[in-house]
Amino acid sequence: MSNFYETLGVSTTATPEEIKRAYRKLARETHPDVAGEASADRFKDVSRAYEVLSDPEKRQLYDMGGESALSGNRGGGGAGANFGFTDIFETFFGGGAARPSGPVPRGRRGQDAIVTLNISLPEAVFGAQREITVNTAVTCPTCHGSCCRPGTSPQTCSACQGRGSVQRVANSFLGQIMTTSPCSVCRGHGTIITDPCTECSGDGRVRSRRTINIDVPAGVESGNRMRMPGYGEVGPGNGPAGDLHVEFRVAAHDVFSRQGDDLVCSVSVPFTAAALGTTITLETLDGPRDVTLKAGTQAGDVHTIRGLGAARIHRGTRGDVKVFVDVTVPKKLSEREKELLRELAELRGEEIHEVTPGAGIFSRLKEKMGL
């Protein structure tokens, strides 16, 4: 009967840390993968000794009655016994390892796609229905996504027997460890396509041009994106389709520009009309509207038409139309026009300052500075 303390080369008063260090040293020296199969028995003795002396309860029984005292408490064998992968995880981490969930489905989700849709300002304001054509992946019309030539079907993988994974046993200083990994023959699917579809080459999908109807939401702006779930590319093996993202680009308008939810434009009126007041007709996106300018309108004044701006997305309301007034002043006047303006100035008590060459402020500054 062997003495476990002598097997590990420690004293009967050795601490748990000393026992662990001794075991690790001997395990590396006697493991069959290192020292050859001739050391297998020695490795088992070292492992058995460590199994007992590292367990306080078993060590106490051993100290009291030797190895015979352990006969009723040996359980399922020593450290040299076959260890499963789950056993190792439970020993070191206190829980079980993840177990294989079966064959991996052949179908995978397809990629998302993004397209740019150019729209006009009225379409952005009111919303619209448009058609777009995209080059995308669709289900193979020949095999309908099965990946197999019509009339055939996938065959069960003989390497993994349809499980999609294989188990391997590896030796370590803890004994034999069983690991599970995906089958390299069927790539984890559990089946093999021996006669693939000739149209899609066994992918289950083909490239095709597809026409899609788009509902442009009222109120979109340039840069806004709309997500359409399931309108992207179909995945390999007829997997679920990805999403389509539509990005909007709003073209410039001849009259209006957009500022948030408002539509902005400018109108030019003669200075006489601004002084006397006038009514102009503005062609809005909702049709013609009269804009009345009060007498004495100044350049830069803003006239607001409520509720004719851009729609507010998902709110059911609209912004306004902002009309900026630009007062134009004639650059050339006839002698008669000048005479009439002078009379008007006299009636209003306004001074008229005639501009003569060389009489500007900069000329006077030069004179004072002696330049």
C-alpha positions in Angstrom: 0.0 0.0 0.0 1.5 3.3 -1.1 2.0 6.2 1.2 0.3 9.3 -0.4 2.6 11.7 1.4 5.7 9.9 0.1 4.2 9.7 -3.4 4.0 13.5 -3.5 7.2 14.0 -1.6 5.7 16.1 1.3 5.5 15.7 5.0 2.4 14.7 6.9 2.1 18.3 8.2 2.3 19.8 4.7 0.0 22.7 4.0 -2.6 22.6 1.2 -0.5 25.0 -0.8 2.6 22.8 -0.4 0.6 19.8 -1.6 -0.7 21.6 -4.6 2.8 22.8 -5.6 4.2 19.3 -5.2 1.4 17.8 -7.3 1.8 20.3 -10.2 5.5 19.6 -10.4 5.1 15.8 -10.4 2.2 16.0 -12.8 4.2 17.8 -15.4 7.1 15.4 -15.0 5.0 12.2 -15.1 2.3 13.0 -17.6 2.3 10.4 -20.4 2.3 13.2 -23.1 5.6 14.4 -21.6 7.3 11.3 -20.2 5.8 8.7 -22.4 3.4 5.8 -21.7 5.8 4.2 -19.3 5.0 6.9 -16.7 1.3 6.4 -16.9 1.1 4.3 -13.7 3.3 6.8 -11.9 1.0 9.7 -13.1 -2.1 7.8 -11.8 -0.5 7.3 -8.4 0.4 11.0 -8.2 -3.1 12.0 -9.2 -4.7 9.6 -6.7 -2.5 11.0 -3.9 -3.4 14.6 -4.7 -7.1 13.7 -5.0 -7.1 12.5 -1.4 -4.7 15.0 0.3 -6.3 18.0 -1.4 -9.7 17.2 0.1 -9.8 18.0 3.8 -12.4 15.3 4.6 -10.6 12.6 2.7 -7.2 13.6 4.1 -8.6 13.3 7.6 -9.9 9.8 6.9 -6.6 8.8 5.3 -4.6 10.1 8.4 -6.9 8.1 10.7 -6.9 4.8 8.9 -4.9 4.8 5.7 -6.2 4.2 2.3 -8.5 1.4 3.5 -10.5 4.1 5.4 -11.4 5.6 2.0 -12.9 2.5 0.5 -16.4 3.8 1.3 -15.7 7.3 0.2 -13.9 7.0 -3.1 -16.8 7.9 -5.2 -16.3 7.8 -8.9 -12.5 7.3 -9.2 -9.4 9.4 -9.0 -8.1 12.2 -11.1 -6.8 9.7 -13.6 -10.4 8.8 -14.5 -12.1 10.1 -17.6 -13.2 13.7 -17.2 -15.9 15.2 -19.4 -15.7 18.8 -20.5 -18.6 19.7 -18.2 -16.9 18.1 -15.2 -13.8 20.4 -15.8 -16.1 23.5 -15.9 -17.9 22.4 -12.8 -14.6 21.8 -10.9 -13.0 25.2 -11.8 -16.0 27.5 -12.3 -18.8 25.9 -10.3 -21.1 25.5 -13.3 -21.7 23.4 -16.4 -20.2 24.2 -19.8 -22.5 25.1 -22.7 -23.9 22.1 -24.4 -24.3 21.8 -28.1 -27.7 22.8 -29.2 -27.8 20.6 -32.3 -27.1 21.2 -36.0 -26.6 24.8 -37.1 -29.4 26.0 -39.5 -28.2 26.4 -43.0 -30.2 29.6 -43.5 -28.7 32.9 -42.2 -30.0 36.4 -42.1 -29.3 38.5 -45.2 -27.5 41.8 -45.3 -29.2 45.2 -44.9 -29.3 47.5 -48.0 -29.3 51.2 -48.4 -30.6 53.3 -51.4 -30.9 57.0 -52.0 -34.2 58.3 -53.3 -34.3 61.8 -54.9 -37.6 63.6 -54.4 -39.0 67.0 -55.1 -39.9 69.6 -52.5 -43.7 69.1 -53.0 -43.2 65.3 -52.5 -41.3 66.0 -49.3 -43.9 68.4 -48.0 -47.0 66.4 -48.9 -45.6 62.8 -49.1 -45.8 60.6 -52.2 -45.7 57.1 -53.5 -42.6 56.2 -55.5 -41.1 53.1 -57.1 -37.5 52.2 -56.8 -35.5 49.4 -58.5 -32.7 47.7 -56.5 -30.2 45.0 -57.4 -30.5 42.6 -54.5 -30.5 38.9 -53.5 -33.8 37.0 -53.8 -34.8 33.4 -53.2 -33.6 31.1 -56.0 -36.7 30.4 -58.2 -35.4 27.0 -59.2 -34.7 25.3 -55.8 -36.9 27.7 -53.8 -34.1 28.2 -51.3 -33.4 24.5 -50.6 -29.9 24.8 -52.2 -30.4 21.4 -53.8 -31.1 20.4 -57.4 -34.9 19.9 -57.9 -35.8 16.3 -56.9 -32.9 15.9 -54.5 -32.5 16.7 -50.8 -29.6 17.2 -48.3 -28.0 14.0 -47.1 -27.2 13.2 -43.4 -23.5 13.8 -42.7 -21.8 10.5 -42.0 -19.0 12.1 -40.0 -21.3 13.5 -37.2 -24.4 11.4 -37.9 -26.4 14.5 -38.4 -25.5 16.0 -35.0 -23.5 18.9 -36.5 -20.8 18.4 -33.9 -18.1 15.8 -33.1 -16.5 14.9 -29.8 -12.8 14.4 -29.2 -10.8 13.1 -26.3 -7.6 14.8 -25.3 -5.1 13.9 -22.6 -4.1 16.5 -20.0 -2.5 16.6 -16.6 -6.0 16.3 -15.2 -6.7 13.2 -17.2 -8.7 12.7 -20.4 -10.8 15.7 -21.4 -13.7 15.4 -23.8 -14.3 18.5 -26.1 -17.1 19.2 -28.6 -16.6 21.1 -31.8 -18.5 21.8 -35.0 -18.2 19.0 -37.6 -15.6 20.1 -40.2 -17.2 18.0 -42.9 -20.7 19.5 -42.9 -19.6 22.8 -41.1 -22.0 22.1 -38.3 -25.2 21.8 -40.4 -25.6 18.0 -39.9 -26.4 17.5 -43.6 -24.4 17.7 -46.8 -25.7 19.0 -50.2 -24.4 16.4 -52.6 -26.2 17.7 -55.6 -26.4 21.5 -55.4 -28.8 23.6 -57.5 -27.1 24.7 -60.7 -28.8 28.1 -60.8 -27.7 29.3 -57.4 -24.7 27.0 -57.0 -26.2 25.7 -53.7 -26.5 29.2 -52.1 -30.3 29.2 -52.2 -30.5 32.7 -53.6 -29.6 34.6 -56.8 -29.0 38.3 -57.7 -32.0 40.0 -59.3 -33.5 43.4 -59.9 -36.5 44.1 -57.8 -39.1 46.9 -57.9 -40.3 48.1 -54.5 -43.1 50.6 -53.8 -42.1 53.4 -51.4 -44.4 55.5 -49.3 -42.6 58.8 -48.8 -43.7 60.2 -45.4 -45.0 63.8 -45.5 -42.4 66.2 -44.0 -39.1 64.3 -44.7 -35.9 66.3 -45.2 -32.7 65.6 -46.9 -30.7 63.0 -44.9 -33.7 61.4 -43.3 -33.8 57.6 -43.5 -36.7 55.2 -43.5 -36.3 51.6 -42.5 -38.2 48.9 -44.3 -37.9 45.6 -42.4 -37.5 42.5 -44.5 -36.9 44.4 -47.8 -33.1 43.8 -47.8 -31.2 40.9 -49.2 -32.5 37.3 -48.7 -29.9 35.3 -46.6 -28.0 32.2 -47.8 -30.1 29.0 -47.6 -33.3 31.1 -47.9 -32.5 32.8 -44.6 -34.6 35.8 -43.5 -34.1 39.0 -45.4 -32.3 42.0 -44.0 -33.7 45.5 -43.9 -33.8 48.2 -46.6 -32.9 51.7 -45.5 -34.1 54.5 -47.8 -32.3 57.8 -47.5 -34.0 60.9 -49.0 -32.5 63.7 -51.0 -34.8 66.7 -51.6 -34.1 68.7 -54.8 -33.8 72.5 -54.7 -37.0 74.4 -55.5 -37.2 77.5 -57.8 -39.1 79.6 -55.3 -39.0 78.1 -51.8 -36.3 76.9 -49.5 -36.9 75.1 -46.3 -36.1 76.2 -42.7 -37.3 73.5 -40.4 -41.0 73.1 -40.9 -41.3 76.5 -42.7 -41.1 77.3 -46.4 -39.2 80.6 -47.1 -39.3 82.8 -50.2 -38.7 86.4 -51.1 -40.7 88.8 -53.2 -39.4 92.1 -54.8 -41.7 95.1 -54.9 -41.0 98.6 -56.2 -40.4 101.3 -53.6 -43.6 103.0 -54.7 -45.7 99.9 -54.1 -44.0 99.4 -50.7 -44.8 103.0 -49.8 -48.4 103.0 -51.0 -49.2 99.3 -50.2 -50.1 96.6 -52.6 -51.5 93.1 -53.0 -49.4 90.4 -54.8 -50.3 86.9 -55.8 -47.9 84.2 -54.6 -47.9 80.7 -56.1 -47.6 78.5 -53.1 -47.3 74.7 -53.1 -51.1 74.7 -52.2 -52.0 77.0 -55.1 -52.1 80.8 -55.5 -52.5 82.9 -52.4 -52.9 86.7 -52.1 -50.4 88.5 -50.0 -51.3 92.0 -48.9 -48.5 94.4 -48.1 -49.5 97.4 -46.0 -48.5 100.9 -46.9 -45.0 101.7 -45.7 -43.7 98.2 -46.0 -39.9 98.1 -45.3 -37.2 96.0 -46.9 -36.8 92.9 -44.8 -40.3 92.8 -43.5 -41.8 89.3 -43.2 -45.3 88.3 -44.1 -46.5 85.0 -42.7 -49.1 82.6 -44.3 -50.1 80.2 -41.6 -50.3 76.4 -42.1 -48.9 76.2 -45.7 -45.4 75.1 -44.8 -44.0 71.6 -44.6 -45.8 68.8 -42.8 -44.5 67.9 -39.3 -43.8 64.1 -39.4 -46.3 62.0 -37.4 -47.9 65.2 -35.9 -50.6 66.0 -38.5 -49.7 69.8 -38.5 -47.8 72.0 -40.9 -45.4 74.9 -40.6 -45.8 78.3 -42.2 -44.8 80.1 -45.4 -42.5 83.1 -44.6 -42.4 85.8 -47.3 -39.5 88.2 -47.0 -40.0 91.5 -48.7 -37.3 93.1 -50.9 -37.9 96.7 -51.8 -36.3 97.6 -55.1 -35.0 101.1 -55.9 -34.5 102.1 -59.5 -30.9 102.7 -60.5 -31.7 105.1 -63.4 -34.4 107.9 -63.4 -35.6 110.1 -66.2 -35.5 113.9 -65.7 -39.3 113.9 -65.2 -39.0 111.1 -62.5 -36.3 113.1 -60.7 -38.5 116.2 -60.8 -41.4 114.3 -59.3 -39.3 112.8 -56.6 -37.9 116.2 -55.7 -41.5 117.6 -55.4 -42.4 114.6 -53.2 -39.3 115.3 -51.0 -40.3 119.0 -50.7 -43.9 118.0 -49.7 -42.5 115.7 -47.0 -40.0 118.2 -45.8 -37.1 116.0 -46.6 -33.6 117.3 -47.5 -32.0 116.2 -50.7 -28.2 115.8 -50.5 -26.7 116.0 -54.0 -23.6 113.9 -54.3 -20.7 115.6 -56.2 -17.4 114.0 -57.2 -14.7 114.4 -54.6 -17.1 115.6 -51.9 -17.2 112.3 -50.1 -16.2 111.8 -46.5 -12.9 110.2 -47.5 -12.0 113.2 -49.6 -12.6 115.6 -46.6 -10.4 113.4 -44.4 -7.6 113.5 -46.9 -7.9 117.4 -46.9 -7.6 117.5 -43.1 -4.7 115.2 -43.1 -2.9 117.1 -45.9 -2.8 114.2 -48.2 
